[in-house]
Amino acid sequence: MAEITAALVKELREKSGVGMMDCKKALAENNGDIEASIDWLRGNGMSKAAKKADRAAAEGLVAIATAEQGAGETATAVEVNAETDFVSRNDLFQGAARQIASART
């Protein structure tokens, strides 16, 4: 069994964007082989994504932006949803919703 070093975990993490513990587990399952670990992560990631696909994104907010245009005004309304109210109450999330709404006005 190959030794799983922090540098090896870091390299896999940078290539895959997956969390450190998942990278370490993938490397352990594949004897430290980066390419095999990436394939292993893809195989397991698909099942994780499928489990999350059924979740309802029922929390969120509606952002409205208006702008004067010629003799009238235009308005844009967008609904942005998240899985939890903690996310939807976050300033970053709210700012993103405002920015999305104002992109076309």
C-alpha positions in Angstrom: 0.0 0.0 0.0 1.4 3.4 -1.0 1.9 6.1 1.6 -0.7 8.8 1.3 1.1 12.1 1.9 -0.4 15.5 2.5 1.2 16.7 -0.8 -0.5 13.8 -2.7 -3.9 14.7 -1.1 -3.3 18.4 -2.0 -2.5 17.5 -5.6 -5.7 15.4 -5.9 -7.8 18.1 -4.3 -6.5 20.8 -6.7 -7.2 18.5 -9.7 -10.6 17.4 -8.6 -12.0 20.1 -6.4 -13.2 17.5 -3.9 -12.8 17.7 -0.1 -9.6 16.6 1.6 -11.1 13.6 3.4 -12.7 12.3 0.2 -9.4 12.7 -1.6 -7.6 10.8 1.1 -10.1 8.0 1.0 -9.9 7.9 -2.9 -6.1 7.7 -2.7 -6.2 5.0 -0.1 -8.7 2.9 -2.2 -6.4 3.3 -5.3 -3.0 2.8 -3.7 -2.0 6.5 -4.2 -2.7 6.5 -8.0 -3.9 10.0 -8.8 -5.6 9.1 -12.1 -7.4 6.1 -10.7 -8.5 8.2 -7.7 -10.0 10.8 -10.0 -12.0 8.1 -11.8 -13.0 6.6 -8.4 -14.2 10.1 -7.2 -16.2 10.6 -10.4 -17.9 7.2 -9.9 -18.8 8.0 -6.3 -19.6 11.7 -7.0 -22.3 10.8 -9.4 -24.1 8.8 -6.8 -23.8 11.6 -4.3 -25.1 14.1 -6.8 -28.0 11.9 -7.6 -28.9 11.8 -3.9 -28.9 15.6 -3.7 -30.9 16.0 -6.9 -34.2 15.2 -5.1 -33.7 17.9 -2.4 -36.2 20.8 -2.6 -34.7 24.2 -2.8 -37.7 25.8 -1.0 -36.0 28.7 0.8 -35.0 31.8 -1.0 -36.0 35.3 -2.0 -37.3 37.4 -4.8 -35.2 40.4 -6.0 -36.6 43.2 -8.0 -34.7 45.9 -9.9 -36.1 48.8 -11.9 -34.5 51.3 -14.3 -35.7 54.3 -16.2 -35.6 53.6 -19.9 -36.7 56.3 -22.3 -40.2 57.5 -21.4 -40.9 54.6 -19.1 -39.4 52.2 -16.7 -38.3 48.6 -17.0 -38.3 46.1 -14.2 -36.8 42.7 -13.6 -37.9 40.2 -10.9 -35.9 37.0 -10.1 -36.5 34.2 -7.7 -33.3 32.6 -6.3 -33.8 29.5 -4.1 -31.6 27.6 -1.7 -32.0 24.5 0.4 -31.9 26.3 3.8 -33.0 29.6 5.3 -29.5 30.1 6.6 -28.3 30.5 3.1 -31.1 32.7 2.0 -30.5 35.0 4.9 -26.8 35.3 4.1 -25.7 38.8 2.9 -23.6 37.3 0.1 -26.6 35.3 -1.2 -28.9 38.4 -1.0 -26.3 40.5 -2.8 -26.0 37.9 -5.5 -29.8 37.9 -6.0 -29.8 41.8 -6.3 -26.9 41.7 -8.7 -28.7 39.1 -10.9 -31.9 41.2 -10.9 -30.0 44.4 -11.9 -28.0 42.7 -14.7 -30.7 43.4 -17.3 -32.2 46.6 -16.2 
